[in-house]
Amino acid sequence: MVKEEVLALVDQGLMLPLMEEFYTIQGEGFHKGTAAYFIRVGGCDVGCHWCDVKESWNAETHPPTGIEHIVDNAAKYSDTIVVTGGEPLTWDMGPLTAALKAKNLKTHIETSGAYTLSGSWDWICLSPKKNKLPEGIIYDKAHELKMIVYNKHDLIFAEEQAAKTNKDCILYLQPEWSVRDKVTPMIVDYVMQNPKWKVSLQTHKYLNIP
């Protein structure tokens, strides 16, 4: 297949720059502790300085892969599929989620919301970033809001973002891993004073799993 044909298929969401795919335990947020198959899609221009998967940013380093192949692999392992990145909404998620749902698989996404929401999702984890704020209706659609806390100023940003979400959205504060010892006590105190929030931890890192 020539490069132009591949790029056209990527634009249509029929191929995606696949960084990695793996079966593991969800480590964060509402579904922590549950088995899930992760699809990590390359490509992100949000540019968080503390991102722990910076190798996902450049989509050109990850091979365009047909969604049929991705879905067939996912279906072998779990009925819960988590699409993450990078920033998965860089690409049209409609074809991928349609193919997953055709196999009766549950579709979850982890996104900054920096691009227009596409695809059909059973669970949306929205994690806004200051560098590139969420677009459109995703605040109304999000099932959980996961705010990464690197310093005390992030608590102000978290409240600003929470004010935009729907009334049923579950609110999480999660310490950024590299400063967890410093910010976790602050988060605990904040949640105790503001119990609409919950604490989220990257439990997969404590368990030493992907």
C-alpha positions as CSV (number, residue, x, y, z in Angstrom):
1,M,0.0,0.0,0.0
2,V,1.4,3.4,-1.0
3,K,2.0,6.1,1.6
4,E,-0.9,8.3,0.3
5,E,-3.3,5.4,0.6
6,V,-2.2,4.7,4.2
7,L,-2.5,8.4,5.2
8,A,-6.0,8.5,3.7
9,L,-7.0,5.5,5.8
10,V,-5.5,7.0,8.9
11,D,-7.5,10.2,8.2
12,Q,-10.6,8.1,8.0
13,G,-9.9,6.3,11.3
14,L,-9.6,3.0,9.4
15,M,-5.9,2.7,10.4
16,L,-4.4,4.2,13.6
17,P,-0.8,4.8,14.6
18,L,-0.6,2.0,17.2
19,M,2.1,2.4,19.8
20,E,1.3,-0.6,22.0
21,E,-1.5,-2.9,23.1
22,F,-1.6,-4.9,26.3
23,Y,-3.8,-6.7,28.8
24,T,-3.5,-5.6,32.4
25,I,-5.3,-4.2,35.4
26,Q,-6.8,-0.7,35.2
27,G,-4.7,1.3,37.7
28,E,-6.6,4.6,37.9
29,G,-9.9,6.2,38.5
30,F,-13.3,4.6,38.8
31,H,-12.4,1.2,37.3
32,K,-9.1,0.7,39.1
33,G,-8.5,-2.9,40.0
34,T,-10.4,-4.4,37.0
35,A,-8.9,-6.3,34.1
36,A,-8.9,-4.4,30.8
37,Y,-7.2,-4.4,27.4
38,F,-5.4,-1.2,26.6
39,I,-4.9,0.2,23.1
40,R,-2.3,3.1,23.1
41,V,-2.6,5.3,20.1
42,G,0.4,7.5,19.1
43,G,0.1,11.2,18.5
44,C,-0.2,14.0,21.0
45,D,0.5,17.8,20.8
46,V,-0.7,18.7,24.3
47,G,2.9,18.5,25.6
48,C,2.6,17.9,29.4
49,H,6.1,18.3,30.8
50,W,5.5,15.4,33.3
51,C,4.0,13.0,30.7
52,D,5.3,9.5,31.4
53,V,4.8,8.3,27.8
54,K,6.5,11.1,25.8
55,E,7.4,8.4,23.3
56,S,3.8,8.4,22.2
57,W,3.8,12.0,21.1
58,N,5.2,11.6,17.6
59,A,2.6,9.6,15.6
60,E,5.1,9.0,12.8
61,T,7.2,6.7,14.9
62,H,4.2,4.3,15.4
63,P,3.1,2.1,12.5
64,P,-0.4,2.7,11.0
65,T,-2.3,-0.4,11.9
66,G,-5.7,-1.5,10.5
67,I,-8.5,-1.4,13.1
68,E,-9.6,-4.9,12.2
69,H,-6.3,-6.2,13.4
70,I,-6.5,-4.1,16.6
71,V,-10.0,-5.2,17.4
72,D,-9.3,-8.9,16.7
73,N,-6.4,-8.8,19.2
74,A,-8.5,-7.0,21.8
75,A,-11.3,-9.4,21.6
76,K,-9.0,-12.3,22.6
77,Y,-8.4,-10.9,26.1
78,S,-11.2,-8.8,27.6
79,D,-14.6,-7.4,27.2
80,T,-13.4,-4.0,28.4
81,I,-11.2,-2.0,26.1
82,V,-9.5,1.2,27.1
83,V,-8.3,3.5,24.3
84,T,-5.5,5.8,25.5
85,G,-2.5,7.7,24.1
86,G,-1.0,10.0,23.3
87,E,-4.2,11.8,22.7
88,P,-6.6,9.3,21.0
89,L,-9.0,12.1,19.9
90,T,-6.4,13.3,17.5
91,W,-7.9,10.7,15.2
92,D,-11.4,9.7,14.3
93,M,-12.5,7.1,16.8
94,G,-15.8,6.3,15.1
95,P,-14.6,3.3,13.1
96,L,-12.6,1.8,15.9
97,T,-15.5,2.0,18.5
98,A,-18.0,0.7,15.9
99,A,-15.8,-2.3,15.3
100,L,-15.3,-2.9,19.0
101,K,-19.0,-2.7,19.7
102,A,-19.8,-5.0,16.9
103,K,-18.0,-7.6,19.0
104,N,-20.0,-6.6,22.1
105,L,-17.0,-5.0,23.7
106,K,-17.2,-2.1,26.2
107,T,-15.4,1.0,25.1
108,H,-13.5,3.3,27.5
109,I,-11.4,6.3,26.6
110,E,-8.8,8.3,28.5
111,T,-8.5,11.7,26.9
112,S,-7.5,15.3,27.6
113,G,-10.5,16.3,25.4
114,A,-8.2,18.6,23.4
115,Y,-9.9,17.5,20.2
116,T,-13.6,17.0,19.2
117,L,-15.1,14.0,20.8
118,S,-15.6,11.1,18.2
119,G,-16.6,7.5,18.7
120,S,-19.2,5.7,20.8
121,W,-18.1,5.3,24.4
122,D,-19.4,3.4,27.4
123,W,-17.0,5.3,29.7
124,I,-15.2,8.6,29.2
125,C,-12.4,9.6,31.5
126,L,-11.6,13.3,30.9
127,S,-8.3,14.6,32.1
128,P,-7.9,18.2,31.0
129,K,-4.6,19.9,30.6
130,K,-3.8,23.7,30.9
131,N,-1.8,23.6,27.6
132,K,-4.8,22.7,25.5
133,L,-8.2,22.8,27.0
134,P,-11.1,20.4,26.2
135,E,-13.3,21.1,23.2
136,G,-17.1,21.0,22.9
137,I,-19.5,18.6,24.5
138,I,-17.1,16.4,26.3
139,Y,-17.7,18.1,29.6
140,D,-21.3,17.1,29.4
141,K,-20.4,13.5,28.3
142,A,-17.6,12.7,30.7
143,H,-18.2,10.0,33.3
144,E,-15.2,10.9,35.4
145,L,-12.9,13.9,35.6
146,K,-9.3,13.0,36.5
147,M,-7.2,16.0,37.4
148,I,-3.4,15.5,37.7
149,V,-1.9,17.5,40.6
150,Y,1.7,18.6,40.3
151,N,1.5,21.6,42.6
152,K,-1.1,23.5,44.7
153,H,-2.1,25.7,41.8
154,D,-3.5,22.6,40.0
155,L,-6.2,22.5,42.7
156,I,-7.5,25.8,41.4
157,F,-7.5,24.5,37.8
158,A,-9.2,21.4,39.0
159,E,-12.1,23.4,40.5
160,E,-12.4,25.4,37.3
161,Q,-12.7,22.3,35.2
162,A,-15.1,20.5,37.6
163,A,-17.5,23.5,37.4
164,K,-17.9,22.7,33.6
165,T,-18.8,19.0,34.0
166,N,-22.2,17.4,34.3
167,K,-23.7,16.7,37.7
168,D,-23.1,12.9,37.5
169,C,-19.4,13.2,36.7
170,I,-17.2,11.6,39.3
171,L,-14.3,13.9,40.4
172,Y,-10.8,12.7,41.0
173,L,-7.5,14.3,42.1
174,Q,-4.5,12.2,41.2
175,P,-0.9,13.1,42.3
176,E,1.6,13.3,39.5
177,W,3.9,10.3,40.1
178,S,7.2,12.1,40.3
179,V,6.1,14.4,43.1
180,R,3.6,12.0,44.8
181,D,5.3,12.1,48.2
182,K,5.0,15.9,48.2
183,V,1.5,16.4,46.8
184,T,-0.4,13.4,48.2
185,P,-0.8,14.7,51.7
186,M,-2.0,18.0,50.2
187,I,-4.6,16.1,48.1
188,V,-5.7,14.1,51.1
189,D,-6.3,17.2,53.1
190,Y,-8.1,18.9,50.2
191,V,-10.4,15.9,49.6
192,M,-11.3,15.8,53.3
193,Q,-12.2,19.5,53.2
194,N,-14.0,19.1,49.8
195,P,-15.6,15.6,49.8
196,K,-17.1,16.0,46.3
197,W,-13.6,15.0,45.2
198,K,-12.0,11.5,45.5
199,V,-8.3,10.5,45.5
200,S,-7.1,8.5,42.5
201,L,-3.7,6.8,42.7
202,Q,-1.6,5.2,39.9
203,T,-2.0,1.8,41.6
204,H,-0.6,-0.1,38.6
205,K,2.8,1.6,39.4
206,Y,2.6,0.4,43.0
207,L,1.8,-3.1,41.7
208,N,4.7,-2.9,39.2
209,I,2.5,-3.8,36.2
210,P,2.0,-1.9,32.9
